[in-house]
Amino acid sequence: MPGHGQGVRLGYLWMLAGNDHTIKPDRMVLRWMCIALDRAPAMPEARNLLAAGRGQLEVTPWALDHAIWSSISP
């Protein structure tokens, strides 16, 4: 779909529609990853790292996204 860039909005739409297996590395998640990795990952790498992390933790991508947002939200 033209105009959706890296697919973050489309991923978010699928998450809101109930898809627990969509990874959405938005700016807040990328900021958290920059702090955790001490560098800025590119979007494809960020998606791969989130997928690997959720596999190691045995949680859904939604649960990982929620945990990251909860850790950085006031």
DSSP file (Angstrom, degrees, kcal/mol; ACC not computed):
  #  RESIDUE AA STRUCTURE BP1 BP2  ACC     N-H-->O    O-->H-N    N-H-->O    O-->H-N    TCO  KAPPA ALPHA  PHI   PSI    X-CA   Y-CA   Z-CA
    1    1 A M    >         0   0    0      0, 0.0     3,-1.3     0, 0.0     4,-0.1   0.000 360.0 360.0 360.0 121.6    0.0    0.0    0.0
    2    2 A P  T 3   +     0   0    0      0, 0.0     0, 0.0     0, 0.0     0, 0.0  -0.338 360.0  24.6 -62.0 139.4    1.6    3.3   -1.0
    3    3 A G  T 3  S+     0   0    0      2,-0.0     0, 0.0    -2,-0.0     0, 0.0   0.367  87.1 102.0  93.4  -5.2    2.3    5.7    1.8
    4    4 A H    X   -     0   0    0     -3,-1.3     3,-2.2     1,-0.2     5,-0.4   0.383  62.8-164.7 -95.9   8.6    2.5    3.4    4.7
    5    5 A G  T 3   +     0   0    0      1,-0.3    -1,-0.2     2,-0.1    -2,-0.0  -0.218  68.2   0.7  58.5-124.3    6.3    3.5    4.8
    6    6 A Q  T 3  S-     0   0    0      1,-0.1    -1,-0.3     4,-0.0    -2,-0.0   0.430 104.3-104.2 -81.9   0.2    7.9    0.8    6.9
    7    7 A G  S <> S+     0   0    0     -3,-2.2     4,-2.5    17,-0.0     5,-0.2   0.590  81.5 130.1  90.7  10.9    4.5   -0.8    7.7
    8    8 A V  H  > S+     0   0    0     -4,-0.4     4,-2.4     2,-0.2     5,-0.2   0.939  75.9  45.8 -64.1 -46.6    4.3    0.5   11.3
    9    9 A R  H  > S+     0   0    0     -5,-0.4     4,-2.4     1,-0.2    -1,-0.2   0.911 113.6  49.0 -62.8 -42.0    0.8    1.9   10.9
   10   10 A L  H  > S+     0   0    0     -6,-0.3     4,-2.2     2,-0.2    -1,-0.2   0.908 110.9  50.5 -64.9 -41.1   -0.4   -1.3    9.2
   11   11 A G  H  X S+     0   0    0     -4,-2.5     4,-2.1     1,-0.2    -1,-0.2   0.896 110.2  50.4 -60.8 -40.4    1.2   -3.4   11.9
   12   12 A Y  H  X S+     0   0    0     -4,-2.4     4,-2.7     2,-0.2    -2,-0.2   0.899 107.2  53.9 -65.3 -40.4   -0.6   -1.3   14.5
   13   13 A L  H  X S+     0   0    0     -4,-2.4     4,-1.8     1,-0.2    -2,-0.2   0.929 109.6  47.6 -58.2 -46.0   -3.9   -1.7   12.7
   14   14 A W  H  <>S+     0   0    0     -4,-2.2     5,-2.7     1,-0.2     4,-0.3   0.879 110.5  52.4 -64.4 -36.9   -3.5   -5.5   12.8
   15   15 A M  H ><5S+     0   0    0     -4,-2.1     3,-1.4     1,-0.2    -2,-0.2   0.934 110.1  47.9 -63.4 -44.3   -2.6   -5.3   16.5
   16   16 A L  H 3<5S+     0   0    0     -4,-2.7    -1,-0.2     1,-0.3    -2,-0.2   0.809 106.0  59.1 -65.0 -28.9   -5.8   -3.3   17.2
   17   17 A A  T 3<5S-     0   0    0     -4,-1.8    -1,-0.3    -5,-0.2    -2,-0.2   0.514 129.6 -94.9 -78.9  -3.4   -7.8   -5.8   15.1
   18   18 A G  T < 5S+     0   0    0     -3,-1.4     2,-0.9    -4,-0.3    -3,-0.2   0.503  75.3 144.0 107.6   4.6   -6.7   -8.5   17.5
   19   19 A N    > < -     0   0    0     -5,-2.7     3,-0.8     1,-0.2    -1,-0.3  -0.690  24.9-174.8 -79.9 108.3   -3.6  -10.0   15.8
   20   20 A D  T 3  S+     0   0    0     -2,-0.9    42,-1.5     1,-0.2    43,-0.3   0.447  75.1  66.0 -80.8  -0.7   -1.3  -10.9   18.7
   21   21 A H  T 3  S+     0   0    0     40,-0.2     2,-0.4    39,-0.2    -1,-0.2   0.196  74.3 106.2-110.0  16.1    1.5  -11.9   16.3
   22   22 A T    <   -     0   0    0     -3,-0.8     2,-0.5   -11,-0.1   -11,-0.0  -0.817  57.4-148.8 -98.3 133.8    2.3   -8.6   14.7
   23   23 A I        -     0   0    0     -2,-0.4   -12,-0.1     2,-0.0    39,-0.1  -0.893  12.8-173.8-103.3 128.6    5.4   -6.7   15.7
   24   24 A K        -     0   0    0     -2,-0.5     2,-1.9    37,-0.2     5,-0.2  -0.781   6.0-171.5-125.6  84.9    5.1   -2.9   15.6
   25   25 A P        +     0   0    0      0, 0.0   -17,-0.1     0, 0.0    22,-0.1  -0.540  23.0 170.4 -79.6  84.4    8.5   -1.2   16.2
   26   26 A D     >  -     0   0    0     -2,-1.9     4,-2.8   -18,-0.1     5,-0.2  -0.114  53.2 -80.8 -81.6-173.9    7.2    2.4   16.5
   27   27 A R  H  > S+     0   0    0      1,-0.2     4,-2.1     2,-0.2     5,-0.1   0.841 129.9  50.2 -63.0 -34.3    9.3    5.4   17.6
   28   28 A M  H  > S+     0   0    0      2,-0.2     4,-2.2     1,-0.2    -1,-0.2   0.911 112.9  45.6 -70.3 -41.5    8.9    4.5   21.3
   29   29 A V  H  > S+     0   0    0      2,-0.2     4,-2.4     1,-0.2    -2,-0.2   0.909 113.5  50.2 -66.8 -41.4    9.9    0.9   20.9
   30   30 A L  H  X S+     0   0    0     -4,-2.8     4,-2.4     2,-0.2    -2,-0.2   0.886 109.1  52.1 -63.8 -38.0   12.8    2.0   18.7
   31   31 A R  H  X S+     0   0    0     -4,-2.1     4,-1.9    -5,-0.2    -2,-0.2   0.925 110.1  48.5 -62.2 -43.9   13.9    4.5   21.4
   32   32 A W  H  X S+     0   0    0     -4,-2.2     4,-2.7     1,-0.2    -2,-0.2   0.907 111.3  50.4 -61.5 -41.9   13.8    1.7   24.0
   33   33 A M  H  X S+     0   0    0     -4,-2.4     4,-2.9     1,-0.2     6,-0.4   0.880 106.5  55.1 -65.2 -37.6   15.8   -0.5   21.7
   34   34 A C  H  X>S+     0   0    0     -4,-2.4     4,-1.5     2,-0.2     5,-0.8   0.909 112.0  43.9 -60.0 -42.2   18.4    2.3   21.2
   35   35 A I  H  <5S+     0   0    0     -4,-1.9    -2,-0.2     2,-0.2    -1,-0.2   0.931 116.4  46.1 -68.1 -45.8   18.9    2.6   24.9
   36   36 A A  H  <5S+     0   0    0     -4,-2.7    -2,-0.2     1,-0.2    -1,-0.2   0.869 124.0  32.9 -66.4 -37.3   19.0   -1.2   25.4
   37   37 A L  H  <5S-     0   0    0     -4,-2.9    -1,-0.2     2,-0.3    -2,-0.2   0.593  99.1-129.7 -94.7 -12.8   21.4   -1.8   22.5
   38   38 A D  T  <5S+     0   0    0     -4,-1.5     2,-0.3    -5,-0.3    -3,-0.2   0.802  84.4  65.4  61.5  31.3   23.4    1.4   22.8
   39   39 A R  S   <S-     0   0    0     -5,-0.8    -2,-0.3    -6,-0.4    -1,-0.2  -0.957  90.9 -99.5-167.2 165.0   22.8    2.0   19.1
   40   40 A A        -     0   0    0     -2,-0.3     2,-0.2    -3,-0.1    -9,-0.1  -0.845  34.6-150.2 -98.6 112.0   19.9    2.6   16.7
   41   41 A P        -     0   0    0      0, 0.0    -7,-0.1     0, 0.0     2,-0.1  -0.528  20.2-114.3 -77.5 147.2   18.8   -0.6   14.8
   42   42 A A     >  -     0   0    0     -2,-0.2     4,-2.9     1,-0.1     5,-0.2  -0.375  36.6-100.3 -70.8 160.3   17.3   -0.3   11.3
   43   43 A M  H  > S+     0   0    0      1,-0.2     4,-2.4     2,-0.2     5,-0.2   0.892 121.6  48.7 -54.7 -47.8   13.7   -1.2   11.0
   44   44 A P  H  > S+     0   0    0      0, 0.0     4,-2.1     0, 0.0    -1,-0.2   0.917 114.4  46.6 -61.3 -39.7   14.3   -4.7    9.5
   45   45 A E  H  > S+     0   0    0      2,-0.2     4,-3.0     1,-0.2     5,-0.2   0.901 109.9  54.0 -66.4 -39.9   16.8   -5.5   12.3
   46   46 A A  H  X S+     0   0    0     -4,-2.9     4,-2.5     1,-0.2     5,-0.2   0.923 109.0  48.3 -60.3 -44.3   14.4   -4.1   14.9
   47   47 A R  H  X S+     0   0    0     -4,-2.4     4,-2.3    -5,-0.2    -1,-0.2   0.923 113.4  47.6 -61.1 -43.9   11.6   -6.4   13.7
   48   48 A N  H  X S+     0   0    0     -4,-2.1     4,-2.5     2,-0.2    -2,-0.2   0.906 112.3  48.9 -64.9 -42.2   14.0   -9.4   13.8
   49   49 A L  H  X S+     0   0    0     -4,-3.0     4,-2.7     2,-0.2    -1,-0.2   0.905 111.9  48.5 -65.5 -41.2   15.3   -8.6   17.3
   50   50 A L  H  X S+     0   0    0     -4,-2.5     4,-2.5    -5,-0.2     5,-0.2   0.905 112.0  49.6 -64.6 -40.4   11.8   -8.2   18.6
   51   51 A A  H  X S+     0   0    0     -4,-2.3     4,-1.7    -5,-0.2    -2,-0.2   0.918 113.5  45.9 -63.7 -43.1   10.8  -11.5   17.1
   52   52 A A  H  X S+     0   0    0     -4,-2.5     4,-2.3     2,-0.2    -2,-0.2   0.907 113.1  50.4 -66.1 -41.5   13.8  -13.2   18.5
   53   53 A G  H  X S+     0   0    0     -4,-2.7     4,-2.2     1,-0.2    -2,-0.2   0.906 110.0  48.1 -64.2 -42.6   13.3  -11.6   21.9
   54   54 A R  H  X>S+     0   0    0     -4,-2.5     5,-2.1     1,-0.2     4,-0.9   0.845 110.9  52.9 -69.1 -30.2    9.6  -12.6   22.2
   55   55 A G  H  <5S+     0   0    0     -4,-1.7    -2,-0.2    -5,-0.2    -1,-0.2   0.908 110.1  47.1 -67.5 -41.8   10.6  -16.2   21.1
   56   56 A Q  H  <5S+     0   0    0     -4,-2.3    -2,-0.2     1,-0.2    -1,-0.2   0.866 117.6  42.5 -66.1 -36.5   13.2  -16.4   23.9
   57   57 A L  H  <5S-     0   0    0     -4,-2.2    -1,-0.2    -5,-0.2    -2,-0.2   0.585 105.7-131.6 -85.2 -10.7   10.7  -15.0   26.4
   58   58 A E  T  <5 +     0   0    0     -4,-0.9     2,-0.3     1,-0.2    -3,-0.2   0.921  63.5 124.7  57.4  48.5    7.9  -17.2   25.0
   59   59 A V      < -     0   0    0     -5,-2.1    -1,-0.2    -6,-0.1    -2,-0.1  -0.869  66.2 -97.9-127.1 163.6    5.4  -14.3   24.9
   60   60 A T     >  -     0   0    0     -2,-0.3     4,-2.1     1,-0.1     5,-0.2  -0.418  34.6-112.6 -74.9 157.7    3.4  -12.9   22.0
   61   61 A P  H  > S+     0   0    0      0, 0.0     4,-2.8     0, 0.0     5,-0.2   0.881 120.0  56.4 -56.9 -36.7    4.7   -9.8   20.1
   62   62 A W  H  > S+     0   0    0    -42,-1.5     4,-2.7     1,-0.2     5,-0.2   0.927 106.2  49.3 -60.3 -44.6    1.8   -7.9   21.6
   63   63 A A  H  > S+     0   0    0    -43,-0.3     4,-2.2     2,-0.2    -1,-0.2   0.890 112.4  47.9 -63.1 -39.6    2.8   -8.8   25.1
   64   64 A L  H  X S+     0   0    0     -4,-2.1     4,-2.4     2,-0.2    -2,-0.2   0.931 112.1  49.1 -66.3 -45.5    6.4   -7.7   24.4
   65   65 A D  H  X S+     0   0    0     -4,-2.8     4,-2.6     1,-0.2    -2,-0.2   0.922 112.2  49.0 -57.9 -45.4    5.2   -4.4   22.8
   66   66 A H  H  X S+     0   0    0     -4,-2.7     4,-2.5     1,-0.2    -1,-0.2   0.898 110.2  50.8 -63.1 -41.6    3.0   -3.8   25.9
   67   67 A A  H  X S+     0   0    0     -4,-2.2     4,-1.6     2,-0.2    -1,-0.2   0.894 111.2  48.3 -64.2 -40.4    5.9   -4.5   28.3
   68   68 A I  H  X S+     0   0    0     -4,-2.4     4,-1.1     2,-0.2    -2,-0.2   0.949 113.2  47.1 -64.9 -47.8    8.2   -2.1   26.5
   69   69 A W  H  X S+     0   0    0     -4,-2.6     4,-1.5     1,-0.2     3,-0.5   0.892 111.4  51.9 -60.7 -39.4    5.6    0.6   26.4
   70   70 A S  H  < S+     0   0    0     -4,-2.5    -1,-0.2     1,-0.2    -2,-0.2   0.828 107.0  53.8 -66.3 -31.4    4.8    0.0   30.1
   71   71 A S  H  < S+     0   0    0     -4,-1.6    -1,-0.2    -3,-0.2    -2,-0.2   0.735 117.7  34.7 -76.4 -21.4    8.5    0.3   31.0
   72   72 A I  H  < S+     0   0    0     -4,-1.1    -2,-0.2    -3,-0.5    -1,-0.2   0.543  97.7  91.8-110.6  -8.9    8.9    3.7   29.3
   73   73 A S     <        0   0    0     -4,-1.5     0, 0.0    -5,-0.2     0, 0.0  -0.652 360.0 360.0 -86.5 142.3    5.5    5.3   30.0
   74   74 A P              0   0    0      0, 0.0    -1,-0.1     0, 0.0    -4,-0.1   0.507 360.0 360.0 -68.3 360.0    5.1    7.4   33.2
